[in-house]
Amino acid sequence: MKDILSQAVRLNMKYYSGLFDVTRDYLGALRDLAEQGLDKDARRPTAPQPQPAVPAIQPLILAAPAGKEAAASFAVTNNTGQEVAADPEVSESLKAAGVIAEPAGRMVAHGEEVVFTLKGKPTSKMKLDQDIHGSVSVRPFGDRDIPVVLRRLRAPAKAKAKAS
């Protein structure tokens, strides 16, 4: 019983010692803040806030087993001030893999939003989980390229028929 009481007293002393240290640090910081607030010349200049990073454009993923069609859509808005023909441009690497963009050559009025769909069929010549990287852009709406990935997935396992 004496050991338990001794340990409890030691634990209480350690607790109050820690509490004292935290309180002393808090009051010191509060005093520094009050002194800086009263003495305007002693104020430290605030560091300039860094500009938030522009988020990277997430790629459109076209993923399907060999011979199956994969599709992904994206939207753009015509902010050019005039009606323009919107014709998505697919990069050469994706064109060579058979990726197409629809609709092509559509007239889009100022302020109108148009949705385009990319379609592609991975072939059996592509390795499993192989990525073909490229991009798509709609030049009249700016020079921003949207990254695109065409990937061949493993074909789903065929269900086994039950024996009767």
SEMIKOL-427743 format. One line per 2 residues: their letters; for each residue x, y, z of N, C-alpha, C. Coordinates in nm, 3 decimals. Layout:
BEGIN
A	X:Y:Z:X:Y:Z:X:Y:Z ~ ...
// end
This chain:
BEGIN
MK	0.082:-0.119:0.000:0.000:0.000:0.000:0.087:0.126:0.000 ~ 0.198:0.117:0.074:0.289:0.230:0.084:0.347:0.263:-0.054
DI	0.381:0.157:-0.135:0.435:0.179:-0.270:0.333:0.245:-0.361 ~ 0.210:0.205:-0.350:0.104:0.264:-0.433:0.088:0.411:-0.400
LS	0.086:0.443:-0.271:0.072:0.582:-0.228:0.193:0.663:-0.275 ~ 0.313:0.606:-0.265:0.434:0.675:-0.309:0.430:0.701:-0.460
QA	0.388:0.602:-0.537:0.377:0.619:-0.682:0.271:0.723:-0.717 ~ 0.160:0.725:-0.645:0.054:0.823:-0.670:0.105:0.964:-0.643
VR	0.182:0.982:-0.533:0.236:1.114:-0.500:0.335:1.157:-0.610 ~ 0.423:1.064:-0.653:0.517:1.095:-0.760:0.445:1.132:-0.889
LN	0.339:1.059:-0.923:0.261:1.086:-1.043:0.194:1.223:-1.036 ~ 0.139:1.257:-0.918:0.076:1.389:-0.901:0.179:1.501:-0.914
MK	0.299:1.479:-0.858:0.403:1.581:-0.869:0.445:1.600:-1.015 ~ 0.456:1.490:-1.086:0.494:1.498:-1.227:0.385:1.570:-1.307
YY	0.260:1.540:-1.278:0.147:1.604:-1.346:0.149:1.755:-1.322 ~ 0.159:1.795:-1.194:0.155:1.938:-1.164:0.280:2.011:-1.213
SG	0.392:1.942:-1.219:0.513:2.002:-1.274:0.493:2.031:-1.424 ~ 0.436:1.933:-1.495:0.408:1.953:-1.638:0.306:2.064:-1.659
LF	0.203:2.067:-1.575:0.100:2.170:-1.584:0.162:2.308:-1.558 ~ 0.253:2.315:-1.462:0.321:2.440:-1.433:0.402:2.487:-1.554
DV	0.477:2.393:-1.618:0.557:2.429:-1.736:0.470:2.481:-1.850 ~ 0.359:2.414:-1.876:0.269:2.457:-1.983:0.211:2.594:-1.952
TR	0.170:2.615:-1.827:0.113:2.744:-1.787:0.217:2.856:-1.799 ~ 0.342:2.827:-1.757:0.449:2.927:-1.767:0.472:2.964:-1.914
DY	0.479:2.862:-2.003:0.499:2.890:-2.146:0.383:2.970:-2.204 ~ 0.261:2.934:-2.165:0.142:3.004:-2.215:0.145:3.151:-2.171
LG	0.172:3.174:-2.043:0.174:3.312:-1.993:0.288:3.392:-2.057 ~ 0.402:3.329:-2.082:0.512:3.398:-2.150:0.473:3.438:-2.292
AL	0.407:3.347:-2.364:0.362:3.378:-2.500:0.257:3.488:-2.498 ~ 0.168:3.484:-2.401:0.064:3.586:-2.388:0.128:3.722:-2.357
RD	0.230:3.724:-2.270:0.301:3.848:-2.238:0.368:3.904:-2.364 ~ 0.437:3.817:-2.442:0.502:3.862:-2.565:0.401:3.921:-2.662
LA	0.286:3.858:-2.673:0.181:3.908:-2.762:0.132:4.044:-2.717 ~ 0.113:4.061:-2.587:0.066:4.189:-2.534:0.170:4.299:-2.556
EQ	0.298:4.267:-2.537:0.403:4.366:-2.558:0.413:4.406:-2.704 ~ 0.400:4.314:-2.794:0.407:4.346:-2.936:0.287:4.427:-2.979
GL	0.173:4.400:-2.917:0.051:4.474:-2.951:0.059:4.618:-2.906 ~ 0.126:4.643:-2.792:0.136:4.779:-2.740:0.246:4.859:-2.810
DK	0.354:4.794:-2.847:0.465:4.860:-2.912:0.455:4.835:-3.062 ~ 0.398:4.928:-3.136:0.372:4.909:-3.278:0.500:4.896:-3.359
DA	0.610:4.962:-3.315:0.735:4.954:-3.389:0.801:4.816:-3.375 ~ 0.769:4.744:-3.270:0.834:4.614:-3.245:0.760:4.499:-3.316
RR	0.653:4.531:-3.381:0.578:4.424:-3.450:0.663:4.361:-3.559 ~ 0.659:4.231:-3.564:0.730:4.160:-3.670:0.645:4.161:-3.795
PT	0.707:4.186:-3.911:0.628:4.181:-4.034:0.584:4.037:-4.059 ~ 0.463:4.024:-4.108:0.412:3.890:-4.137:0.471:3.843:-4.270
AP	0.504:3.718:-4.271:0.559:3.658:-4.393:0.450:3.650:-4.499 ~ 0.484:3.677:-4.624:0.381:3.668:-4.729:0.332:3.523:-4.740
QP	0.203:3.511:-4.758:0.143:3.378:-4.771:0.169:3.327:-4.912 ~ 0.217:3.203:-4.923:0.240:3.149:-5.057:0.107:3.126:-5.129
QP	0.111:3.145:-5.259:-0.009:3.121:-5.340:-0.036:2.971:-5.344 ~ -0.162:2.933:-5.333:-0.191:2.790:-5.341:-0.154:2.736:-5.479
AV	-0.102:2.616:-5.479:-0.062:2.554:-5.605:-0.184:2.525:-5.691 ~ -0.169:2.544:-5.819:-0.277:2.513:-5.912:-0.287:2.361:-5.919
PA	-0.406:2.307:-5.892:-0.417:2.162:-5.893:-0.391:2.106:-6.031 ~ -0.323:1.995:-6.034:-0.295:1.928:-6.160:-0.426:1.873:-6.217
IQ	-0.433:1.872:-6.348:-0.553:1.817:-6.413:-0.546:1.665:-6.402 ~ -0.649:1.607:-6.347:-0.654:1.462:-6.336:-0.678:1.403:-6.475
PL	-0.610:1.294:-6.507:-0.626:1.236:-6.640:-0.761:1.167:-6.657 ~ -0.807:1.166:-6.781:-0.924:1.085:-6.817:-0.871:0.944:-6.840
IL	-0.933:0.847:-6.778:-0.887:0.708:-6.788:-0.983:0.631:-6.878 ~ -0.929:0.575:-6.984:-1.004:0.486:-7.074:-0.950:0.347:-7.047
AA	-1.022:0.267:-6.970:-0.973:0.135:-6.932:-1.079:0.030:-6.959 ~ -1.039:-0.076:-7.029:-1.131:-0.185:-7.062:-1.050:-0.307:-7.103
PA	-1.113:-0.426:-7.099:-1.044:-0.544:-7.153:-1.029:-0.530:-7.304 ~ -0.940:-0.609:-7.362:-0.915:-0.605:-7.506:-1.046:-0.625:-7.583
GK	-1.067:-0.540:-7.683:-1.185:-0.550:-7.768:-1.310:-0.483:-7.713 ~ -1.308:-0.440:-7.588:-1.423:-0.371:-7.528:-1.400:-0.221:-7.532
EA	-1.508:-0.147:-7.551:-1.494:-0.001:-7.562:-1.489:0.064:-7.424 ~ -1.399:0.159:-7.411:-1.389:0.242:-7.291:-1.421:0.384:-7.332
AA	-1.486:0.457:-7.243:-1.524:0.595:-7.275:-1.508:0.684:-7.152 ~ -1.480:0.811:-7.178:-1.471:0.912:-7.073:-1.513:1.045:-7.135
SF	-1.579:1.128:-7.057:-1.629:1.256:-7.108:-1.568:1.373:-7.032 ~ -1.565:1.487:-7.098:-1.520:1.612:-7.036:-1.600:1.726:-7.097
AV	-1.613:1.833:-7.023:-1.691:1.949:-7.068:-1.600:2.072:-7.079 ~ -1.630:2.156:-7.176:-1.562:2.285:-7.190:-1.668:2.391:-7.218
TN	-1.637:2.514:-7.179:-1.728:2.626:-7.200:-1.664:2.726:-7.295 ~ -1.743:2.775:-7.388:-1.695:2.874:-7.485:-1.699:3.012:-7.419
NT	-1.582:3.062:-7.383:-1.569:3.197:-7.327:-1.492:3.287:-7.422 ~ -1.498:3.258:-7.552:-1.422:3.335:-7.650:-1.490:3.464:-7.693
GQ	-1.619:3.478:-7.663:-1.692:3.597:-7.705:-1.757:3.583:-7.841 ~ -1.741:3.470:-7.905:-1.802:3.447:-8.036:-1.833:3.299:-8.055
EV	-1.911:3.270:-8.156:-1.942:3.131:-8.187:-1.822:3.071:-8.261 ~ -1.780:2.951:-8.218:-1.665:2.887:-8.280:-1.693:2.739:-8.303
AA	-1.619:2.682:-8.397:-1.628:2.538:-8.421:-1.536:2.468:-8.322 ~ -1.593:2.377:-8.245:-1.516:2.303:-8.145:-1.480:2.168:-8.203
DP	-1.352:2.146:-8.219:-1.304:2.020:-8.276:-1.192:1.967:-8.186 ~ -1.220:1.868:-8.102:-1.118:1.817:-8.011:-1.000:1.757:-8.086
EV	-0.879:1.785:-8.038:-0.757:1.732:-8.097:-0.700:1.626:-8.004 ~ -0.689:1.503:-8.054:-0.635:1.391:-7.978:-0.488:1.376:-8.016
SE	-0.403:1.356:-7.917:-0.259:1.342:-7.945:-0.231:1.220:-8.032 ~ -0.117:1.224:-8.099:-0.080:1.118:-8.194:-0.073:0.980:-8.130
SL	-0.021:0.972:-8.008:-0.008:0.842:-7.942:-0.144:0.777:-7.921 ~ -0.245:0.858:-7.890:-0.380:0.805:-7.869:-0.448:0.776:-8.003
KA	-0.426:0.863:-8.102:-0.483:0.837:-8.235:-0.433:0.704:-8.289 ~ -0.303:0.678:-8.272:-0.244:0.553:-8.320:-0.306:0.432:-8.250
AG	-0.354:0.452:-8.127:-0.418:0.343:-8.052:-0.568:0.335:-8.080 ~ -0.619:0.423:-8.169:-0.759:0.417:-8.207:-0.854:0.501:-8.124
VI	-0.803:0.592:-8.043:-0.890:0.677:-7.961:-0.948:0.788:-8.048 ~ -1.079:0.811:-8.035:-1.146:0.918:-8.109:-1.222:1.007:-8.012
AE	-1.252:1.129:-8.055:-1.329:1.224:-7.976:-1.457:1.258:-8.052 ~ -1.568:1.261:-7.981:-1.697:1.295:-8.041:-1.765:1.402:-7.958
PA	-1.844:1.490:-8.010:-1.866:1.516:-8.152:-1.753:1.603:-8.206 ~ -1.732:1.598:-8.333:-1.627:1.675:-8.398:-1.690:1.790:-8.477
GR	-1.623:1.905:-8.479:-1.666:2.019:-8.560:-1.798:2.081:-8.518 ~ -1.837:2.069:-8.395:-1.965:2.125:-8.349:-1.952:2.276:-8.327
MV	-2.051:2.350:-8.373:-2.053:2.496:-8.352:-2.104:2.522:-8.211 ~ -2.030:2.604:-8.137:-2.063:2.632:-7.997:-2.074:2.783:-7.979
AH	-2.191:2.828:-7.931:-2.214:2.970:-7.908:-2.137:3.017:-7.785 ~ -2.113:3.150:-7.777:-2.045:3.207:-7.661:-2.126:3.175:-7.535
GE	-2.058:3.129:-7.430:-2.123:3.097:-7.303:-2.180:2.956:-7.298 ~ -2.186:2.888:-7.410:-2.242:2.753:-7.413:-2.136:2.651:-7.369
EV	-2.183:2.549:-7.299:-2.095:2.439:-7.257:-2.122:2.320:-7.348 ~ -2.016:2.251:-7.384:-2.030:2.133:-7.469:-1.954:2.017:-7.403
VF	-2.012:1.898:-7.412:-1.951:1.779:-7.355:-1.898:1.693:-7.468 ~ -1.772:1.656:-7.456:-1.708:1.568:-7.553:-1.684:1.432:-7.489
TL	-1.686:1.329:-7.570:-1.661:1.193:-7.522:-1.544:1.134:-7.599 ~ -1.449:1.080:-7.525:-1.337:1.007:-7.584:-1.372:0.859:-7.580
KG	-1.346:0.788:-7.689:-1.374:0.645:-7.696:-1.251:0.573:-7.748 ~ -1.225:0.457:-7.693:-1.112:0.377:-7.738:-1.132:0.232:-7.700
KP	-1.073:0.143:-7.778:-1.079:-0.001:-7.751:-0.936:-0.053:-7.739 ~ -0.897:-0.092:-7.618:-0.766:-0.155:-7.606:-0.763:-0.283:-7.691
TS	-0.649:-0.311:-7.750:-0.637:-0.429:-7.834:-0.566:-0.541:-7.760 ~ -0.576:-0.661:-7.814:-0.508:-0.775:-7.753:-0.356:-0.764:-7.770
KM	-0.311:-0.674:-7.857:-0.167:-0.653:-7.874:-0.107:-0.572:-7.759 ~ -0.193:-0.499:-7.688:-0.146:-0.422:-7.572:-0.121:-0.517:-7.455
KL	-0.017:-0.491:-7.379:0.009:-0.570:-7.260:-0.094:-0.535:-7.153 ~ -0.123:-0.632:-7.065:-0.216:-0.605:-6.955:-0.163:-0.491:-6.870
DQ	-0.252:-0.406:-6.828:-0.221:-0.290:-6.744:-0.118:-0.197:-6.807 ~ -0.102:-0.205:-6.940:-0.012:-0.115:-7.011:-0.085:0.018:-7.032
DI	-0.016:0.126:-7.009:-0.074:0.258:-7.028:-0.020:0.322:-7.154 ~ -0.110:0.378:-7.232:-0.072:0.463:-7.344:-0.114:0.603:-7.304
HG	-0.017:0.690:-7.288:-0.043:0.827:-7.242:-0.055:0.921:-7.360 ~ -0.140:1.020:-7.343:-0.157:1.123:-7.444:-0.240:1.235:-7.386
SV	-0.301:1.314:-7.474:-0.382:1.426:-7.427:-0.487:1.461:-7.532 ~ -0.582:1.540:-7.488:-0.685:1.593:-7.577:-0.700:1.741:-7.544
SV	-0.727:1.822:-7.645:-0.750:1.965:-7.623:-0.851:2.014:-7.724 ~ -0.913:2.126:-7.690:-1.006:2.193:-7.781:-0.951:2.334:-7.796
RP	-0.869:2.353:-7.900:-0.790:2.475:-7.917:-0.872:2.606:-7.915 ~ -0.989:2.615:-7.975:-1.058:2.744:-7.969:-1.090:2.790:-7.826
FG	-1.092:2.696:-7.731:-1.127:2.730:-7.593:-1.005:2.748:-7.505 ~ -0.889:2.753:-7.562:-0.767:2.772:-7.485:-0.665:2.665:-7.520
DR	-0.547:2.679:-7.464:-0.439:2.586:-7.497:-0.417:2.482:-7.389 ~ -0.519:2.454:-7.310:-0.507:2.360:-7.200:-0.525:2.216:-7.249
DI	-0.424:2.132:-7.225:-0.433:1.992:-7.261:-0.486:1.911:-7.143 ~ -0.573:1.817:-7.172:-0.626:1.727:-7.070:-0.554:1.594:-7.087
PV	-0.484:1.546:-6.983:-0.414:1.419:-6.995:-0.514:1.304:-7.009 ~ -0.477:1.204:-7.090:-0.562:1.087:-7.115:-0.475:0.962:-7.105
VL	-0.532:0.856:-7.047:-0.462:0.728:-7.037:-0.553:0.620:-7.094 ~ -0.500:0.542:-7.188:-0.570:0.425:-7.242:-0.502:0.303:-7.181
RR	-0.582:0.215:-7.118:-0.526:0.100:-7.047:-0.605:-0.026:-7.079 ~ -0.533:-0.135:-7.104:-0.597:-0.266:-7.123:-0.605:-0.335:-6.988
LR	-0.728:-0.376:-6.955:-0.751:-0.449:-6.831:-0.763:-0.598:-6.859 ~ -0.748:-0.677:-6.755:-0.768:-0.821:-6.765:-0.917:-0.847:-6.785
AP	-0.950:-0.941:-6.874:-1.090:-0.976:-6.899:-1.146:-1.041:-6.773 ~ -1.272:-1.012:-6.740:-1.331:-1.075:-6.621:-1.339:-1.227:-6.638
AK	-1.324:-1.299:-6.529:-1.331:-1.444:-6.532:-1.473:-1.486:-6.571 ~ -1.481:-1.588:-6.653:-1.612:-1.638:-6.696:-1.672:-1.721:-6.584
AK	-1.801:-1.704:-6.564:-1.871:-1.780:-6.459:-1.878:-1.927:-6.501 ~ -1.854:-2.016:-6.406:-1.860:-2.160:-6.436:-2.004:-2.205:-6.430
AK	-2.043:-2.285:-6.526:-2.181:-2.338:-6.530:-2.194:-2.449:-6.427 ~ -2.310:-2.451:-6.359:-2.336:-2.555:-6.257:-2.376:-2.684:-6.326
AS	-2.326:-2.794:-6.274:-2.363:-2.928:-6.329:-2.499:-2.965:-6.274 ~ -2.587:-3.020:-6.360:-2.722:-3.057:-6.316:-2.724:-3.196:-6.264
// end
